[in-house]
Amino acid sequence: MATSVYPSLQDRVFRPHSSIVGCKIVVLLALGAGVLLAGIAHAAIIAVPIAGFFLVLAARSAYHELTTILIVRGDTLLLRRGLFFWREEQVPLHRVDVLITQSLLGRLFDYGRLTITRDDDVLIVRNIGEFRRLKEEIARLQRIPALWRVQ
């Protein structure tokens, strides 16, 4: 359980933006199916591994992005990844640097990329939805004085 300044507050859950992830998966599946059909139509055996590459890339993208959940619990970020085997990482906001990146389309559709830099590694969470609310939450939590944090 993560230590928190606000243990009684409700967790805030952020997931990848479903439309953006869905569009990415559909495009990769369409590319794979198109290359496969073109290979069948032109009897080109080289098209099969290329189509397989796009289909595997679509499955990998779907798994990694649709099974990622970012939870704000008090002053701690909890990053959960995985479907069958969960990998859970607790990130206290007062011990990390957070880089928030948002493109023009990200500002229009309210999604973005979160890069969390810790002492030993870098965590990247892509295509997070409700990004404005997440930015406000992180900015508010990083303003909490260190004296009020529970150690």
Steps between C-alpha positions, in 0.01 A plus 500: 500500500635838405552760768296807430416843626135437419432136586123542512462652154383291210749369246503676164537255212644599161500267201629534145275699268280232344443675166868564436605149596211354299598698190861385533395136529257526207768658277754229588244224441398658168864523390559137592185380324573718195855370463376143546228542236744668261743214553229245426383689192851531357628164628780666693620288790698792645171667595420238765777600747430868440129448567588292805718784627211748479257258664742424786566872541124563525459226762799628700374858486152392609636300793744763627274800466164353598635333812673810638329679788635807678352555846554815707474393863566786736843637404611176334463381143425131463578360155340165422586310186392159383196284464592154626807600699482845655805714538433771751735789570450761771648838417502762778465835323739681732789270398468519120517739208190501283511612137164561338493498119197581291479550123252721315268203443550409865375842605200467271404149612627528860771235508873508553821333610636485851872438558596426861871511580618332817848435634536163330264500202256683273131413473310611189123489483360586158157613381352565844147636475349779712843659488396847615362355821817293549723807449299697755516213748877458464559876527287516815676204658847632425415822686439312827774599745741223596426548871141381458589178323480175690835319495 
